[in-house]
Amino acid sequence: MTMISSIRSRMAKHAQYRRTLNELYSMTEADMRDLNMDRADMSRIAYQAVYGG
């Protein structure tokens, strides 16, 4: 992988992470309760969804 494609890949992953995080933060409290989620967990959840782990 060239340096340029590596940078593009990282930028695309980060953009996907931000979109995922924004969607999670847009959830209502009721939605979060239904899914047994807490706002404190959202960064971790978004990271795992995009980067795995």
N, C-alpha and C positions, 0 to 999 in steps of 0.2 A: 504494500500500500504506500503510495507516495505521501509526502508530507501534506500536500494540498488536500488530497482525498481524506486523509486522517483528520485534518482540521474541519473539513466539511462534515464528516461523519459525527465528530464530537459536537459541532454546532447544531446539527439536526437532532441529535439525542437530547441536547440541552433544551432545544425549543419544544420537543415532545414532552420533556419533563415539566416545563413551565405550563404548557397547555393542560397536562394532566393535573398538575397542582391547582391551577385556576378552576378547573372543573370541580375538583374536590372541595375547594373553598366556597364554591357557589352552592353547595348542598345546604338544605335547611337543617335545622337541629333535629327535626322529626325524621328526616331521611337518614341522618347519621345515627340516631338511636336505633332505627330499624335495622341498620347494617352493623350495629354494635361498634361504631367508630367514634373517635374523639378527635377534635381539631389538632391536638398535639401529635397525633399519629400520621397526619396527612403528608408531611414531607417524606417520611419513611415509606409510606404506601406508594406515593408517586415515584420515588426512587426505585423501589422494587419492581413496579410495573414497567418502567422504562429500561432499567439497567439489569434487572434480574437480581437474584440473591435473596 
